[in-house]
Amino acid sequence: MALNWKSLVPTFLKEIFHSLKRKKRQAALLNQQQSGQGLTKEELKESLLNAGILPGDHLMVHASLSKMGFIEGGADTVVEVLKECVGAEGLILMPTSPIARLQLDYVFTNPLFDVLLCPSAMGKISEVFRTSDGVIRSYHPTEPVAAWGAQAYDYIKDHTAKNTPYHWDSPYGKLIQHGGKILYIGVTLDNAGTHLHTLEDALDLGVPVYYPEEFKLPVRDYEGNEMIVATKVHNPEYSKKRRCDELLPMFLREEVYREVYIGTAKTLVFDAKKMFDVMVTAFTDRGVTMYNPEGNK
C-alpha cells in the first residue's frame, strides 16, 4: 500500500504551508481584479451551463472560492448563479459541517449543534449558501447538509433517522436515488469525497471505517428546542488510509464524470448514481474502495 506522506508532516509545518498558499492566492486574486480579469456574473452562469448544469438539476456542490479566481461579487454571486442555473424546480445541496478538525476530537467535547447559528466550516461559499434565502439545513450534528429548492425538505428530513451520516435516506443517498449531479469546483475527492462514504453505509466493507462508540449529541432545532441525535464518526486511524483521488482514473474510464474549468478552477461534474453504481461493482468484483483503490490483485 502506498505511503500517505501527508500524515507524516508536523501540524505546525502544514499551517505554515497553508498560510503561504493563502497569501499567494490572495495576491493573485487582487492582481486579477485590478487587471480586469476574472468572471462576471453572466460569464459564471455561462460557464456553469456549459459544464452541464441545467434547469431542474439536483446538484450537490463542493467549491473553493479562492481556486475559482476573481469572481465579481464573490461567494454571493456564486450562490445566486447556482440557484439561477437549476431554477425553482431544481435543487442545490451543500455540506455545512461545523467541524474544522477531526470528527472524533470534536464530538468528545459534546458540542451543541445549533442548526441556525453554527457556521459551516466547509468554506465561504457554503456559509453564504447556508444563510441565503430559502435554504434549510438538516439536523445532523456532525455532517449537516443545507438545501434549497422544490424538494429541499424531502432531502433533509430523514438525515438523523440512522446513526451514520451517509445512509441511503440521507441527502447524499437521496441525490443518488434522484439521479443528481455532484459539482467539485477547485476541489477533488481527497478533500470533498463525501459521496464515497455512501458505499461504507450501504455495504459492509469489512474494515473499521467508523469509531466503535456511538455519540449522543445535543441539537437545537429551528424553533429553539433541544433534542439528542445519535451518530457515529469516522475512525481517524483508518481515515489516514484514504486514497480517494486514486479512484479518479476508474471513474473517468467509466464516464462517471467530465472535467471543465470554472474560472481558474479545475472542475469535476459527476453523475451521482453512476458513481455509486461503479463503486458497488468495483467493490463487489475486485474489492476496490478508497482505502484500496487498486483492488484485490
ZAVORO-862060 format. One record per residue: x, y, z of N, C-alpha, C in turn; residue number from 1. Coordinates in steps of 0.02 Angstrom, whole numbers. Atoms other than C-alpha are relative to their C-alpha. Example, Ala and Ser with C-alpha at 12.3 -4.5 7.8 and 13.67 -1.06 7.14 Angstrom:
2
PT n.east n.north   n.up ca.east ca.north  ca.up c.east c.north   c.up   n
PT     45     -59      0     615     -225    390     45      60      0   1
PT    -42     -59     -3     684      -53    357    -39      55     37   2
//
This chain:
297
PT n.east n.north   n.up ca.east ca.north  ca.up c.east c.north   c.up   n
PT     42     -60      0       0        0      0     44      62      0   1
PT    -39     -61      5      64      174    -46      0      38     67   2
PT     -6     -38    -62     126      282     97    -33      68     -8   3
PT     31     -66     -1      20      435    137     48      48     34   4
PT    -52     -43    -28     162      561    159    -28      58     39   5
PT     29     -57    -35      44      699    216     -9     -13     74   6
PT     10      17    -70      12      606    378     64       6     41   7
PT    -64      -4    -34     199      620    419     23      72     12   8
PT    -20     -70     -7     209      810    407    -27      29     65   9
PT     23     -30    -63     202      900    576    -53      53    -12  10
PT     56     -47      7      48     1008    604     24      71    -11  11
PT    -22     -70      5     145     1171    625     28      15    -70  12
PT    -25     -10     68     230     1146    456    -58       4    -50  13
PT     59      -4     43      62     1113    374    -32      69      4  14
PT     31     -65    -10      -5     1275    449     40      55    -35  15
PT    -43     -49     34     144     1375    384    -10      -5    -76  16
PT      9      11     72     124     1298    211    -67      28    -24  17
PT     67     -24     19     -63     1335    205     -4      76      4  18
PT     -1     -73     -5     -33     1514    263     34      32    -61  19
PT    -36     -26     59      92     1544    123    -43      -8    -63  20
PT     43      11     58     -28     1469     -4    -57      51     -1  21
PT     54     -48     -3    -169     1582     56     23      70    -22  22
PT    -26     -66     19     -61     1738     39     13       4    -75  23
PT    -14       2     72      -9     1686   -136    -65       5    -40  24
PT     64      -2     34    -191     1657   -187    -31      69      5  25
PT     29     -66     -9    -246     1824   -114     34      51    -45  26
PT    -36     -46     45    -111     1916   -212    -21     -10    -72  27
PT     22      15     69    -164     1828   -372    -70      27    -13  28
PT     68     -25      8    -346     1874   -344     -1      76     -7  29
PT     -4     -73      4    -302     2056   -314     26      22    -68  30
PT    -28     -17     66    -199     2058   -474    -53      -9    -54  31
PT     52      11     49    -344     1983   -573    -52      56      3  32
PT     50     -53     -8    -465     2112   -503     25      65    -29  33
PT    -28     -63     23    -350     2258   -540     11       2    -75  34
PT    -13       3     72    -315     2198   -717    -63     -15    -41  35
PT     63      11     36    -498     2169   -759    -12     -72    -21  36
PT     10      70     15    -484     1981   -767    -53     -29     47  37
PT     50      32    -42    -596     1855   -681    -66      -7    -36  38
PT     65      14     29    -779     1815   -709    -53      48     25  39
PT     60     -36    -19    -933     1924   -710    -55     -51     16  40
PT     56      45    -15   -1099     1851   -652    -23     -36    -63  41
PT     24      30     62   -1152     1822   -832     49     -53    -27  42
PT    -51      48     23    -988     1735   -876      0     -62     43  43
PT      3      58    -44   -1000     1624   -723    -60     -44    -17  44
PT     59      39     18   -1176     1572   -770     10     -38    -65  45
PT    -14      33     64   -1122     1533   -948     47     -60     10  46
PT    -47      54    -13    -978     1427   -881    -35     -60     32  47
PT     36      55    -33   -1094     1325   -769    -48     -34    -48  48
PT     44      31     50   -1220     1298   -908     39     -42    -50  49
PT    -43      39     45   -1079     1242  -1024     27     -63     33  50
PT    -23      59    -37   -1024     1122   -887    -55     -53      7  51
PT     54      48     -3   -1194     1038   -899    -47       9     58  52
PT     46     -14    -56   -1283     1117   -750    -63      32    -31  53
PT     59     -17     38   -1461     1131   -814    -60      13     45  54
PT     61     -10    -39   -1633     1190   -755    -31     -67     21  55
PT     30      62    -26   -1714     1057   -645     50     -48     30  56
PT    -51      45    -28   -1548      977   -594     -4      -1     76  57
PT    -13       8    -71   -1523      909   -419     75      -2      6  58
PT    -72     -11      2   -1348      965   -378     29       8     70  59
PT    -39     -11    -61   -1229      943   -231     65      35    -20  60
PT    -56     -43     18   -1091     1073   -231     54      -2     54  61
PT    -59      -8    -41    -916     1065   -157     43      51    -37  62
PT    -34     -53     39    -824     1226   -202     50      39     42  63
PT    -51     -44    -30    -668     1327   -162     -2      66    -37  64
PT      5     -65     31    -696     1511   -195     68      25    -24  65
PT    -67     -26     18    -510     1552   -196     28     -33    -62  66
PT    -26      35     59    -474     1421   -329    -33      23    -65  67
PT     36     -21     60    -601     1500   -448     29      63    -31  68
PT    -24     -65     24    -501     1660   -468    -48      55     21  69
PT     43     -56    -19    -582     1830   -454    -70      -8    -30  70
PT     70       3     21    -772     1821   -461    -33      66     22  71
PT     34     -63    -16    -867     1985   -470    -58     -14     48  72
PT     52      12    -51    -972     1987   -311     16     -58     46  73
PT    -23      53    -45    -879     1840   -233    -50     -57     10  74
PT     40      58    -16    -971     1699   -146    -75      13    -10  75
PT     71     -17     10   -1139     1790   -154    -20     -12    -73  76
PT     14      10     71   -1129     1788   -344     -3     -74    -17  77
PT     -2      72     14   -1083     1603   -348    -66     -33     23  78
PT     62      30    -26   -1233     1556   -239    -60      22    -43  79
PT     55     -26     40   -1351     1667   -338     -3     -34    -68  80
PT     -2      30     66   -1295     1595   -504    -17     -74      1  81
PT     17      70     -6   -1306     1415   -446    -76      -9      4  82
PT     73       4     -6   -1487     1444   -396    -34      16    -67  83
PT     29     -19     64   -1524     1528   -562      8     -57    -51  84
PT    -13      54     49   -1447     1383   -660    -49     -58      8  85
PT     45      57     -9   -1554     1246   -582    -73      21      2  86
PT     68     -26      0   -1708     1356   -562    -42     -24     57  87
PT     45      14    -56   -1856     1342   -447    -18     -74      6  88
PT     17      71     -1   -1889     1160   -496     62     -43     15  89
PT    -60      37    -15   -1709     1110   -463     16      -1     74  90
PT    -20       6    -70   -1613     1081   -302     74      10      6  91
PT    -71      -8    -16   -1448     1138   -228     11     -27     70  92
PT    -21      26    -65   -1363     1045    -85     72      20     12  93
PT    -70     -10    -18   -1204     1091      7     12     -28     70  94
PT    -20      20    -68   -1118     1004    154     18      62     40  95
PT    -14     -58    -43   -1108     1126    300     24     -23     69  96
PT    -25      26    -64   -1014     1030    434     31      57     40  97
PT    -32     -50    -43    -964     1138    583     70     -19     21  98
PT    -63      28    -25    -806     1034    605     58      17    -45  99
PT    -60     -17     38    -638     1102    550     59     -42     21 100
PT    -54      44    -22    -537      965    635    -26     -72     -2 101
PT     23      69      0    -553      779    669    -69      -6     32 102
PT     67      12    -28    -732      722    698      4     -25     71 103
PT     -4      32    -66    -679      618    847     18      51     54 104
PT    -18     -52    -48    -595      765    935    -59      45     14 105
PT     57     -45     -6    -748      871    903    -54     -30     44 106
PT     57      28    -37    -880      751    971     17     -14     73 107
PT    -19      11    -69    -781      714   1129    -12      61     44 108
PT     15     -61    -38    -816      895   1180    -75       7     13 109
PT     73      -1     -7   -1004      856   1173    -30      68    -20 110
PT     21     -67     21   -1041     1013   1071    -76       2    -12 111
PT     69     -12     20   -1215     1086   1049      0      23    -72 112
PT      7     -23     69   -1258     1096    864    -65      39     -6 113
PT     58     -43     10   -1374     1243    834     -9       9    -75 114
PT      9       1     73   -1447     1225    659      0      70    -29 115
PT      2     -69     24   -1470     1414    644     66      36      8 116
PT    -57     -42    -18   -1312     1480    725     68     -29    -15 117
PT    -66      30     11   -1171     1355    697     22      11    -73 118
PT    -22     -12     69   -1072     1413    545     28     -62    -33 119
PT    -32      53     38   -1012     1299    408     75       9      1 120
PT    -73      -1      4    -828     1254    412     24     -24    -68 121
PT    -14      28     65    -836     1199    230     15      53    -53 122
PT    -20     -52     47    -783     1363    152    -52      56     -7 123
PT     40     -61      5    -853     1535    112    -65     -11    -39 124
PT     59       9     41    -974     1479    -23    -54     -38     38 125
PT     49      39    -38   -1057     1350     90    -32      41     55 126
PT     28     -41    -53   -1079     1478    229    -47      52    -28 127
PT     45     -48     32   -1154     1608    113    -64     -35    -22 128
PT     59      39     21   -1270     1474     43    -44     -16     60 129
PT     38      20    -60   -1321     1415    217    -44      57     25 130
PT     36     -57    -28   -1377     1590    265    -41      38    -53 131
PT     36     -34     53   -1459     1635     99    -74     -17      1 132
PT     73       7      0   -1646     1650     65    -22     -69    -23 133
PT     32      62     21   -1747     1490     57     38     -63     16 134
PT    -42      58    -15   -1610     1375    122    -18     -29     69 135
PT     10      35    -64   -1646     1246    258     56     -50     10 136
PT    -59      40    -18   -1521     1136    348    -21     -61     40 137
PT     17      61    -37   -1528      958    412     26       4     72 138
PT    -16      -2    -71   -1513      922    598     58     -47     19 139
PT    -56      45    -18   -1364      804    586     55      40     34 140
PT    -46     -42    -39   -1240      866    719     71       4    -26 141
PT    -69      -2     25   -1078      823    627      3      12    -75 142
PT     -2      -6     73   -1123      820    441    -64      31    -27 143
PT     62     -29     25   -1272      937    415      7      22    -73 144
PT      2     -20     70   -1323      975    237    -52      55     -8 145
PT     47     -55     15   -1403     1138    179    -31     -14    -68 146
PT     37      15     61   -1535     1126     43    -44      59    -21 147
PT     43     -51     29   -1627     1246    -72    -34     -29    -62 148
PT     35      22     60   -1761     1207   -200    -65     -34     16 149
PT     68      27     -6   -1927     1122   -231     -5     -59     47 150
PT      2      60    -43   -1882      962   -136     48       4     59 151
PT    -51      -8    -53   -1766     1034     -4    -18     -38     63 152
PT     19      33    -62   -1864      970    146      1     -76     -7 153
PT      0      73     11   -1886      796     71     71     -28      3 154
PT    -69      24      0   -1698      783     53     30      -3     70 155
PT    -34      -4    -65   -1651      831    231    -38     -32     58 156
PT     42      18    -58   -1795      767    338     19     -66     33 157
PT    -18      65    -28   -1726      591    364     74      -7     17 158
PT    -72       5     -8   -1544      635    390     21     -30     67 159
PT    -18      27    -66   -1545      589    575    -36     -65     17 160
PT     39      61    -12   -1651      432    554     44     -60     17 161
PT    -47      54    -15   -1496      321    566     63      31     32 162
PT    -56     -27    -39   -1335      336    664     65       7    -40 163
PT    -58     -17     42   -1218      364    516    -21      56    -47 164
PT     19     -60     37   -1213      523    411    -18     -11    -74 165
PT      4       7     72   -1213      449    235    -47     -56    -23 166
PT     44      56     15   -1351      318    240    -45      15    -60 167
PT     37      -3     63   -1470      285     95    -54      55      0 168
PT     51     -52     -4   -1603      408    158     27      67     22 169
PT    -32     -65    -14   -1478      546    196     -3      42    -64 170
PT     -3     -40     62   -1462      692     74     48     -29    -52 171
PT    -48      30     46   -1313      600     -1    -32     -58    -38 172
PT     33      56     31   -1412      442    -33    -57      21    -45 173
PT     57     -22     41   -1563      536    -98     23      32    -65 174
PT    -26     -27     63   -1456      627   -226     13     -56    -50 175
PT    -10      58     43   -1407      457   -295    -67     -25    -26 176
PT     66      26     19   -1588      399   -295    -34      44    -52 177
PT     32     -47     47   -1642      555   -391     41      13    -62 178
PT    -41      -9     60   -1504      541   -521     31      69     -5 179
PT    -28     -67     -1   -1423      704   -467     73       3    -22 180
PT    -69     -12     20   -1253      779   -503     39      27     59 181
PT    -45     -26    -51   -1103      821   -394     51      45    -35 182
PT    -44     -49     30   -1002      976   -434     59      13     47 183
PT    -60     -12    -38    -823      986   -372     38      58    -33 184
PT    -32     -59     29    -758     1163   -407     64      15     38 185
PT    -64     -15    -32    -573     1178   -367     18     -48     56 186
PT    -14      51    -50    -579     1026   -252     -6     -68    -33 187
PT      3      68     28    -563      839   -280    -27     -47     53 188
PT     26      50    -46    -615      678   -196     42      -2     64 189
PT    -42       4    -60    -468      689    -75    -23      48     55 190
PT     23     -47    -52    -542      841     12    -75      13     -2 191
PT     73      -9      2    -727      826    -34    -33     -65    -25 192
PT     24      64     24    -762      641    -55    -60     -28     38 193
PT     55      24    -42    -924      633     44    -40     -56    -31 194
PT     41      53     32   -1014      527    -84     35     -67     -2 195
PT    -33      65     -7    -880      394    -69    -22     -36     63 196
PT     21      31    -63    -944      365    107    -68     -34     -5 197
PT     64      35      7   -1114      310     42     11     -75    -10 198
PT    -16      71      8   -1030      146     -5     11     -32     68 199
PT    -13      26    -67    -973      123    175    -65     -14     37 200
PT     64       8    -36   -1151      145    238    -46     -51    -34 201
PT     43      47     37   -1229       37    101     23     -72      5 202
PT    -29      67      0   -1111     -112    111     50      -8     57 203
PT    -51      15    -51   -1002     -196    241     67      -9    -35 204
PT    -65       3     33    -826     -160    181     49     -44     37 205
PT    -44      44    -38    -752     -269    317     58      36     32 206
PT    -53     -40    -31    -646     -127    386    -32      49     49 207
PT     29     -43    -52    -671      -14    539      0      74    -20 208
PT      1     -70     23    -713      148    448    -30      46     52 209
PT     29     -41    -53    -815      208    597     31     -18     68 210
PT    -21      10    -69    -756      231    776    -53     -42     35 211
PT     51      46    -27    -841       95    880    -53      32     44 212
PT     48     -31    -45    -926      213   1003    -52      42    -38 213
PT     52     -44     26   -1092      295    960     -6      61     46 214
PT      4     -61    -39   -1108      476   1016    -70      29     -2 215
PT     66     -32     -6   -1268      559   1077     11      74     12 216
PT    -18     -71     -1   -1254      744   1040    -61      45      2 217
PT     57     -46     -4   -1368      891   1082     -6      42    -64 218
PT     15     -39     60   -1451      980    936    -56      48     16 219
PT     53     -50     -8   -1553     1141    940    -32      12    -69 220
PT     35      -5     64   -1686     1148    803    -20      72    -16 221
PT     19     -67     23   -1763     1296    711    -45      36     49 222
PT     45     -30    -49   -1890     1325    850     34      13     67 223
PT    -36     -10    -62   -1756     1330    985     -5     -59     48 224
PT      6      60    -42   -1800     1157   1053     64     -42     -6 225
PT    -59      43      1   -1659     1039   1101    -20     -73     -2 226
PT     10      72      7   -1651      855   1056     68     -34      3 227
PT    -62      39      2   -1521      717   1062      0     -41    -64 228
PT     -7      38     62   -1458      642    900     60     -46      6 229
PT    -53      50     -4   -1355      482    895     36      -5    -67 230
PT    -39       6     62   -1214      469    769     66     -34     14 231
PT    -69      25      0   -1054      379    732     44      49    -38 232
PT    -48     -42     36    -897      467    671     55     -45    -27 233
PT    -52      40     31    -755      409    564     59     -14     47 234
PT    -58      22    -37    -611      314    639     62      35    -27 235
PT    -55     -39     28    -463      433    621     60     -42    -21 236
PT    -56      44     19    -337      291    614    -11     -29    -70 237
PT     14      27     66    -424      219    463     -8      55    -52 238
PT      7     -56     47    -462      389    385     67      19    -31 239
PT    -67     -15     26    -274      413    365     17     -42    -62 240
PT    -16      46     55    -276      269    240    -38      15    -64 241
PT     39     -16     60    -394      353    117     46      23    -57 242
PT    -36     -19     60    -328      371    -61    -52      14    -54 243
PT     61     -11     40    -483      445   -140     15      18    -73 244
PT    -13     -22     68    -407      530   -293     27     -56    -45 245
PT    -24      56     40    -331      364   -347    -58     -38    -33 246
PT     59      29     32    -510      314   -393    -19      38    -64 247
PT     21     -41     56    -522      453   -523     11     -33    -69 248
PT     -7      34     66    -447      352   -669    -55     -50    -14 249
PT     55      48      9    -578      217   -642    -65      37    -17 250
PT     60     -38     13    -718      346   -636      1      31    -70 251
PT     -7     -30     66    -651      429   -793    -11     -52    -55 252
PT     10      54     49    -642      263   -887    -73     -18     -7 253
PT     70      19      1    -821      226   -839    -47      58    -17 254
PT     38     -60     20    -876      401   -895    -48      23     55 255
PT     39     -22    -58    -938      444   -721      2      77      5 256
PT     -6     -72     -6    -877      624   -733     35      29    -61 257
PT    -36     -38     52    -813      757   -851     37      57     33 258
PT    -40     -55    -26    -682      891   -824    -12      64    -40 259
PT      7     -66     32    -710     1076   -861     37      49     44 260
PT    -27     -53    -42    -647     1241   -794    -54      51     15 261
PT     43     -56    -21    -749     1367   -695     47      54     25 262
PT    -53     -48    -15    -641     1522   -693     67     -35     -6 263
PT    -65      33      0    -468     1459   -647     -2     -68     35 264
PT      6      62    -39    -535     1308   -552    -15     -60    -44 265
PT     17      64     32    -524     1134   -623    -62     -28     35 266
PT     65      19    -26    -699     1067   -601    -21     -68    -26 267
PT     23      67     17    -768      890   -599    -75      -2      8 268
PT     73       6     -2    -951      858   -640    -17     -74     -2 269
PT     13      71     -9   -1005      687   -575    -74     -16     -8 270
PT     66      30     -1   -1159      583   -610     -4     -41     65 271
PT      0      31    -66   -1204      532   -431    -19     -73     -1 272
PT     22      70      2   -1297      371   -472     52     -44    -34 273
PT    -50      40     35   -1167      312   -596     63      -9     44 274
PT    -57       4    -46   -1030      350   -469    -12     -56     51 275
PT     15      51    -50   -1116      242   -338     -2     -69    -32 276
PT      5      66     34   -1154      100   -461     69     -27    -17 277
PT    -68      21     17    -973       95   -519     37     -21     62 278
PT    -33      19    -63    -912       92   -338    -24     -68     24 279
PT     27      64    -23   -1028      -52   -293     28     -57    -42 280
PT    -25      52     44    -974     -154   -445     75     -11     12 281
PT    -72       6    -10    -789     -118   -418     16     -34     67 282
PT    -11      32    -65    -800     -167   -234    -21     -73     -2 283
PT     25      69      2    -904     -323   -266     45     -45    -42 284
PT    -39      41     46    -796     -384   -410     74      -3     19 285
PT    -72      -4     -7    -622     -327   -359     23      26     68 286
PT    -19     -25    -65    -627     -260   -181     25      71      0 287
PT    -24     -68      6    -596      -81   -238    -38      46     49 288
PT     28     -51    -43    -625       55   -107     48      59      1 289
PT    -46     -56     -7    -549      224    -65     62     -19     42 290
PT    -56      24    -40    -436      128     54     43     -50    -38 291
PT    -33      51     40    -387        1    -78    -18      11    -74 292
PT     22     -18     67    -405       86   -247     25     -46    -55 293
PT    -23      47     50    -304      -45   -339    -37     -66      2 294
PT     40      61     -6    -420     -183   -277     42     -61     18 295
PT    -34      62    -17    -375     -363   -243     31     -31    -63 296
PT    -35      24     61    -246     -410   -373     19     -73      7 297
//
